[in-house]
Amino acid sequence: MEHASVQHLIGLCTVLISPTIAQAQFEVHTHHEFPGACGGSIAVLGSGFDHVVWSTGAEGDVLAAPPGIYGFTIYDDGVLVMEGEREIESHGWEVEITPVASPDGLQLSGPVSVPYCGTQIFNAPCCHPDPAQTTISLLQDGAPYVADWCLGCADVQCAYNLVMLTGLPYGHVYTVLVTDPVCAGVSEVMQVTAHSCSNLELVTTVEDALDGEDSGSIVVTEVIPDLSEPFPISAPVNGAFILFNNLTGETIGSEQMGNTASWSGLAVGEYMLVFSPDQLCQPVNRVITITDGALVGARTASGINVFPLVADDHIMLTAPSGMSSVVISIVDLNGRVVRSFSNLSSGRISLTSLAAGSYIVCAQQGADKLRVPIIKR
């Protein structure tokens, strides 16, 4: 940058006024400019000095240099009257991009701008980016993911420009770059690791409600990450737990923080447990069913019968008063009701829609209750 005159510098420079000595009528000012091609300058203005020496070895009342800290000594008629340091700062691009974890993927959003623009002319940067050439790029694990995504603003140097990138997969490292060939070249403005926790295990204990009362409970005893995932989160896993009524969407109790959580006084029904880890990765959820303990309790009479206990495609159920008054549920080992029946015309119960595994058949006819484990092959 050329310096035509001291008066010209006053019009362009950011003024940082240092304490002056009474007998010397001068001030030391710094002009903060863009990094790279523009650099910056320090100028000694006023009167009362005849010579200035800089730490770079340069002499004169103006030092033009790249960003850094520079020392100076000022002489008046050959006598040292002041010495000190001034910094030329690197005022390039500023970003406020915030990573947000959502179930649908990582979101990166926020403004990217040139500082000190749009205020007063004396503290504007020396270099004005060309909007047509200024772009934002996203790298995934060091490789281009979204190439040359332009800010799309006619006054990129004077306006905040919102960046919004959504739906990015977890398990990767993302880097946001601003390419500004006129002023700053390529600037890395942020880097973030989006961990993967799609296989995060929530270890829970579920107690059913008794006789239809609000006496069920859900307790999360541990959160275990899957270390085989790409960029897994590390243990111990802390975060926020929220429980919802899965039918109404109503929140049950308040948010609980940490690596364990518990809810009691729950009615029969289906609940959605959502856990958002403190470490940046997707929230995980789990559907949990509180069943009626009276229905799945121990046998109170011997009239109802289920066979075979190891079945391929169906089981048979008999009841002394016929099938029409029998209420039947098939429950998996997580307490979820996977099939339910009533008003049956026959005792043949199809299992063809169920995956192979262990289940519990719960049946009730009046006061006669049955709970028996079966295996679907």
Protein Blocks (a to p, Z undefined) as FASTA:
>chain_A
ZZfbfklmmmmpccddddddfklccddddddddehjlopadddedehiabdcdfkopacj
bdcddeddddddddeehiafbdcdddddddddddfddcdddfkbccdedddddehihiaf
klccfbdcdfklgccdddeehiafbgciafkiablmlcccddddehiaehiacddddddf
klnopadfbdcddddfklbccdddddddeehiafbccddfbdcddfkbghiadddddddd
ddddfknopaehjadedjbdcdehiacdddddddddfbdcdddddddddddfklmmccfb
fkbccddfbdfkbccdddfkbjklpccddddfkopafbdcehiabfbdcfklpccddddd
dddehjbccddddddZZ
